[in-house]
C-alpha cells in the first residue's frame, strides 16, 4: 500500500509491503526498512527494525498519530486522509452517525447505496488490512445518507466511510 505521510510537518512518500503476517518492508522516501512488530499493550508496540528492537508508544490525537520512540516524538498524519476530511459532516441537529474503519485499510466493497434502509448489524462496507478482510456493520437501523468511499480507497481510523441517519423508534 502506498501512502503520503506527513511526519512532523514534512511529507514523505511511504510504501508498505506486507511480507508475512507481522513482517513488513517499509520504504520512506529512499530509505527501506524491514519491520516486525508485537503488540505489548493497548498503546505499546515492540518493533524490530532491521534487526534492532525498539519499544514504541502510539497514541491517537486530534491531529493524527503521536509516535514516541528512541527518545523522540513524531506526529504522523496521512496526507491522503486529510483530503478526505471534507467528507466529515456535522449532524445538523439530526440523529445521525457514521461508519469508520478501526485501522488503516483499503476499501474492498461498499455493500449499500445512498438512500438504502439498513438494519442494526447489517454489513455496509468491507475493508482489508494485513491480508484480512473485515466487514463493518451498521450501528443501528437507519437510512444511508452518504457514501464517502469507493472500492480501492485507502482509509484511516476516524475517516467516515458511510453516514447513517438513525430511525427513531417509538416504543
Secondary structure, 3 states (H helix, E strand, C coil): CEEEEEECCEEEEEEEEEEECCEEEEEECCEEEEEEEEECCCCEEEEEECCEEEEEEEEECCCCEEEEECCEEEEEEEHHHHHHHHHCCCCCCCCEEEEECCCCEEEEEECCCCCCEECCCCEEEEEEECCEEEEEECCCCEEEEEECCCCCCEECCCCEEEEEEECCCCC
